[in-house]
Amino acid sequence: MDELAQLLLYPEHEGGRHAQHIAVRSGQSRALDYIRRVWASASDAVSGTRVLESRHHAHEVLAALRDRIETTPWRGERGRTALRVLRAHLDFAEIAGGPLHQASERQTAEEAGISRTTLRVVYETVLKPRGWLRRLRVGHGREGSTWYLDDGRTARDGIPAPRSRFRTTQYPPRPGT
């Protein structure tokens, strides 16, 4: 870790520009804290991914994901929309040859047949909190975001789902709830 920090803070290293700016603005200790946070975040992202030994293994993983997606109960309009979005991401993952793939909002919305606004709602309320998709890098310009398609079993504990998204507001709540 110390060698990485030295490398990133070296003035000639292009990859460390942001850390270098932090060091100039706020001091060396803040820049080192930033590098540690980014390293911890990257380590978390990598530890939650699968190692694929071969192309055949990647196809097996994607087939298992397709089976899990298709057999999961997707209730309500939001659930059916989430299923369409997952199918779109699964198609992109199959083209990429594994769960790690790139897709832009526009591509995904068009493939799923929904608006980009609806897509964002489904990402934030269903797919990301329940562990189906992780955005590893946000895309810019012509480059789509980098996504990791997972099996929905790795949802992080402690992230509460917004209650209003899963309970109707048509009737007043029952006493004691």
Secondary structure as GFF3:
##gff-version 3
##sequence-region A 1 177
A	DSSP	alpha_helix	2	9	.	.	.	ID=ss1
A	DSSP	three_ten_helix	14	16	.	.	.	ID=ss2
A	DSSP	alpha_helix	17	26	.	.	.	ID=ss3
A	DSSP	alpha_helix	28	47	.	.	.	ID=ss4
A	DSSP	alpha_helix	55	71	.	.	.	ID=ss5
A	DSSP	alpha_helix	76	96	.	.	.	ID=ss6
A	DSSP	beta_strand	100	103	.	.	.	ID=ss7
A	DSSP	alpha_helix	105	112	.	.	.	ID=ss8
A	DSSP	alpha_helix	116	122	.	.	.	ID=ss9
A	DSSP	pi_helix	123	127	.	.	.	ID=ss10
A	DSSP	beta_strand	133	137	.	.	.	ID=ss11
A	DSSP	beta_strand	145	149	.	.	.	ID=ss12
A	DSSP	alpha_helix	163	166	.	.	.	ID=ss13
###
